[in-house]
Amino acid sequence: CGLVGAEDLMRWIHAKIGIRHGETTSDKLFTLKQVECLGSCATGPVMQVNDDYYESLTQDALNRILDDLKREGRCSLASGPFLVPLPQKVESESIL
């Protein structure tokens, strides 16, 4: 994410909601944490909100996500979480 604009988006989030890394908004809706990696290299920048992932982020997408989350508590742009690799069906064998 760092190579595809995450730092610019972090600055944009600070300007929009007025908090920096480790801070919480006064209404207690958002806490901003920066992490090393969420493992979504092909679709960065990416962010995680609770159990949902938001990929290929732009300022416009972030604006919509934050507004939707504040208004409705969810956003339709969520794209995950995903389990990679996908779980394989495990067949149990009986040992006699």
N, C-alpha and C positions, 0 to 999 in steps of 0.2 A: 504493500500500500504506500510505503514511503516513496517509492519511485514513480507513482502515478497520481500524486496530488493530495495525499492524506494530510500533510502539514497545512496546505492552503485551506482544506476543509475544516481542520481543527480551529484555525484562526477565524473562519467564517462562523462556526458554531459559537465561538466566544463572543463574536460581535452580535449574533442573533439572540442568544439567550443569556449572555452576560456572565458565563462561568468559564473557568479554566480547568485543566486536568485536576481531579481530586476534589472539586467543589460541587455543591448541590444548589439548585435554584431555590429561591426563597419560598416558593410554593411546594417544595419537596418533590416535584415531578421528575426532575432530571438530575442525575449525577454523571459527570463526565470522567471517564477513565480511559487512558491511552494504554494499549497493550502492544506487545511486540508483534504478534501474529495471530490471525484467526484462520490461517490455512486456506485462503481463497485467492491465491495468487493470480489466477486468470481473470478474476472479476473484481479486482481492487479498484479504488479503495472500497473497503467493506466495513460495516459496523454491526455490532450485535446489541440488540435491545431486549433484555430479558432472554427469552428463548428464540427470538427471531433474528434473522440475518438480513441485512440490506446491502446489496452488491452494486457495483458499477456506479458509485455515488457521484453526483454532481451537486452544485449548489441548489439547483432547482429541485432535485429529488430530495435533498436534505430538508429544504424548506417545506415541501409537502409532507414528508415523514414527521417532522417535528410538529407541524400544525395539526396533522391528523391525530398524532399521539396525544397531544394536549387536549384536543376537542373530543376525541372518541375513545382514546385509550388503545387504539390499534391502527395499523395502516396496511392497506392492500398491497403495498410494494414489498412486503416481507417475502423472502425467498428461501427460508430454511427454518430450522437447522437440517443439515444433511449428514448422513452417516457415510463416510467414504473410507474404505470401500463398503459397498452395500453389504448388509449381513447375509451370510450364506445359510441356507437351511441346514441345520445340524440334525443328522439322523443318529439316534442312539442305537447302539448295538448291545444286545444282551450277552453277557459273558456267562458261560455255563461252567 
